């Protein structure tokens, strides 16, 4: 199902010649990327290819060594104030949920809007309940994270990010820490977000999600973008040998259980 995304419009995310080192190891090399508002991009690739670092750089969690990143026209290399502005517009969902264990689910969702946007408690709680309802767990609002399943905790993490009313959502392997039976409930939540037009970048190995939701699939290896294409082309006519090898490995490993 191809959607029309206005590729001529000013991109909401722009990476220009981005490079990143950890010590002597270059983890990102000459990354150029444009993301249009409302576009849904899946980033995949082998472990250590730089996918998570790329996502973390877009949110200012990692500083780039060279090049620049602009989010909604704000240059992330512009110092602390620029990073804070970008983070107010960009929601991030991590592998490990990162919920505050000593706060209730409701408190986890209201903390950032109250502290960073100056929203009243009443308004923050009303917004939190709206998004907890959205991810289908309003009844868990007064529990603590340890009382919830992994899938429920990850849906809380998504609701918490949405409470900041972001323009962009970044997902860093959001299902990799979940038991298989919990993966679908998180992916369903992400699919419903995508259907509402949220700009999304998702690092994931869930190729079914990439096929059905992505406008573009980006394959990374050795810190570089090796290939990018619409899902139909990416899965049926990959251009690069590294892409073909990766897809062969990941698709065969996903099919093994059902073949037993």
C-alpha positions in Angstrom: 0.0 0.0 0.0 1.9 3.1 -1.2 1.1 6.4 0.4 1.9 9.8 -1.0 4.5 11.7 1.0 5.4 15.2 -0.1 9.0 14.6 -1.0 9.4 18.2 -2.2 8.5 19.7 1.1 11.3 20.8 3.5 12.2 17.6 5.3 11.4 17.5 9.0 14.7 15.6 9.6 17.8 16.3 7.7 21.3 14.6 8.2 24.2 16.0 6.2 27.6 14.2 6.2 27.1 12.9 9.7 30.1 11.1 11.2 30.5 9.7 14.7 33.4 8.0 16.5 33.6 6.1 19.8 37.3 6.5 20.5 39.1 5.2 17.4 36.1 3.3 16.1 34.0 5.1 13.5 30.4 4.1 14.1 28.7 6.4 11.6 30.3 7.4 8.3 29.1 10.0 5.7 25.4 9.7 6.6 23.0 11.7 4.4 19.3 11.3 5.1 16.1 13.3 4.5 12.8 12.4 6.2 9.6 14.1 5.1 6.9 15.0 7.6 4.5 12.0 8.0 7.0 9.6 6.5 7.6 6.2 8.1 11.1 4.8 7.9 12.4 1.4 9.2 16.1 1.2 9.7 17.6 -2.3 9.7 20.9 -4.0 9.5 23.3 -6.3 11.4 24.3 -5.8 15.0 27.0 -3.1 15.3 26.0 -1.4 12.0 25.3 2.0 13.7 21.4 1.9 13.6 20.9 2.7 17.3 23.6 5.4 17.3 21.9 7.0 14.3 18.6 7.2 16.2 20.3 8.5 19.3 22.1 11.2 17.4 18.8 12.5 16.0 17.5 13.0 19.5 20.7 14.6 20.7 21.6 11.7 23.1 24.9 11.3 21.2 26.8 14.2 19.7 28.1 13.9 16.2 31.8 14.5 15.4 31.2 15.8 11.9 28.3 17.0 9.7 25.0 18.3 11.0 21.5 17.2 12.0 18.5 19.5 11.6 15.1 18.6 13.1 12.2 20.8 12.2 14.7 23.4 11.1 16.6 23.3 14.5 20.3 22.5 14.2 21.3 20.0 16.8 24.9 21.3 16.8 23.6 24.6 18.1 24.3 23.7 21.8 22.2 22.8 24.8 19.2 25.0 24.0 18.9 23.6 20.5 19.0 20.0 21.9 16.3 20.8 24.5 14.1 22.3 21.7 14.5 19.2 19.6 13.8 16.8 22.4 10.5 18.7 23.1 9.4 17.8 19.5 10.9 14.2 19.3 9.6 11.3 21.3 11.9 8.3 21.9 11.0 4.8 22.8 13.9 2.6 24.0 14.6 -1.2 24.1 14.4 -1.3 27.9 11.3 0.9 28.6 13.3 3.2 30.9 10.3 3.9 33.1 10.8 5.3 36.6 10.2 2.3 38.9 9.3 4.5 42.0 6.5 6.4 40.1 3.1 5.1 39.1 2.3 4.7 35.4 0.3 8.0 35.5 3.2 9.8 37.2 5.6 8.5 34.6 3.4 10.0 31.9 2.8 13.4 33.6 6.3 14.2 34.8 7.9 15.6 31.6 4.9 17.7 30.4 4.6 19.3 33.9 8.4 19.9 34.2 9.4 20.9 30.7 6.2 22.4 29.3 4.7 23.9 32.5 1.4 22.0 32.0 -0.8 21.9 35.1 -1.3 18.5 36.9 -4.9 18.4 35.8 -4.1 18.9 32.2 -1.1 16.5 32.3 -3.2 13.8 33.9 -6.1 14.2 31.4 -3.6 14.0 28.5 -1.9 11.0 30.1 -5.2 9.1 30.5 -6.1 9.9 26.8 -2.9 8.3 25.6 -3.0 5.4 28.1 -6.5 4.7 26.7 -5.0 5.0 23.2 -2.5 2.2 24.0 -5.3 0.3 25.7 -4.1 0.3 29.3 -6.0 3.0 31.1 -6.8 0.6 33.9 -3.0 0.3 34.8 -2.6 4.1 35.5 -2.2 3.7 39.3 0.1 0.7 39.2 3.9 0.7 39.3 6.0 -0.5 36.3 7.0 -3.7 38.1 3.4 -4.7 38.3 3.0 -4.7 34.5 4.2 -7.1 31.8 6.9 -6.2 29.4 4.5 -5.5 26.6 2.4 -3.3 28.9 5.5 -1.4 30.0 6.6 -0.7 26.5 3.1 0.6 25.7 3.4 2.9 28.7 6.7 4.1 27.3 5.0 4.9 24.0 2.1 6.7 25.8 4.7 8.7 27.9 6.4 9.9 24.7 3.1 10.8 23.1 2.2 13.0 26.2 4.8 15.5 25.0 2.8 15.8 21.7 5.9 15.2 19.6 6.1 15.8 15.8 8.5 12.8 15.4 8.7 9.4 17.1 11.9 7.4 17.3 11.9 3.7 18.2 15.1 1.9 19.1 14.4 -1.8 18.7 11.2 -1.4 20.8 10.3 -5.1 20.7 13.7 -6.8 21.1 13.4 -7.1 24.9 9.9 -8.6 24.8 8.7 -12.1 24.9 7.4 -13.2 21.5 3.7 -13.2 22.7 4.1 -9.5 23.7 5.6 -8.3 20.5 2.3 -8.0 18.6 0.6 -5.7 21.1 3.4 -3.2 20.8 3.6 -3.5 17.0 -0.2 -3.0 16.8 0.2 0.2 18.9 2.9 1.5 16.5 0.9 0.6 13.5 -2.1 2.6 14.7 0.3 5.6 15.3 1.6 5.3 11.8 -1.9 5.2 10.4 -2.6 8.6 12.0 0.3 10.2 10.1 3.0 10.3 12.8 6.6 10.8 11.4 8.4 7.7 12.6 11.9 6.3 12.4 12.1 2.7 13.8 15.1 0.6 14.2 13.8 -3.0 14.2 14.3 -6.6 12.9 10.5 -7.0 12.6 10.4 -7.3 8.8 6.6 -7.9 8.7 6.2 -4.5 10.3 8.6 -3.0 7.7 6.7 -4.5 4.8 3.3 -3.3 6.0 4.0 0.1 7.5 7.2 1.6 6.1 7.3 4.1 3.3 11.1 3.4 3.0 13.4 0.8 4.4 17.0 1.8 5.1 19.7 -0.9 5.4 22.8 0.0 7.3 26.1 -1.9 7.5 29.5 -0.8 8.8 28.2 2.6 9.9 26.9 3.5 6.4 23.6 3.6 4.6 24.1 0.8 2.1 20.6 0.8 0.5 17.2 2.5 0.8 14.1 1.7 -1.1 10.3 1.3 -0.7 9.4 -2.0 1.0 8.2 -3.8 -2.2 11.6 -3.1 -3.9 13.7 -3.6 -0.8 12.3 -7.1 -0.1 11.9 -8.4 -3.7 14.8 -6.7 -5.6 17.6 -5.8 -3.1 20.5 -4.2 -5.0 23.4 -4.9 -2.7 25.0 -8.2 -1.8 25.1 -7.2 1.9 21.4 -6.5 1.9 20.6 -9.8 0.2 22.7 -11.7 2.8 21.1 -9.9 5.7 17.6 -10.5 4.4 18.4 -14.2 3.7 19.6 -14.6 7.3 16.8 -12.7 9.1 13.9 -14.0 7.0 15.1 -17.7 7.3 15.5 -17.3 11.1 12.0 -15.9 11.4 10.6 -18.8 9.4 12.3 -21.6 11.3 9.8 -21.9 14.2 6.8 -22.3 11.9 8.6 -24.9 9.8 9.0 -27.2 12.8 
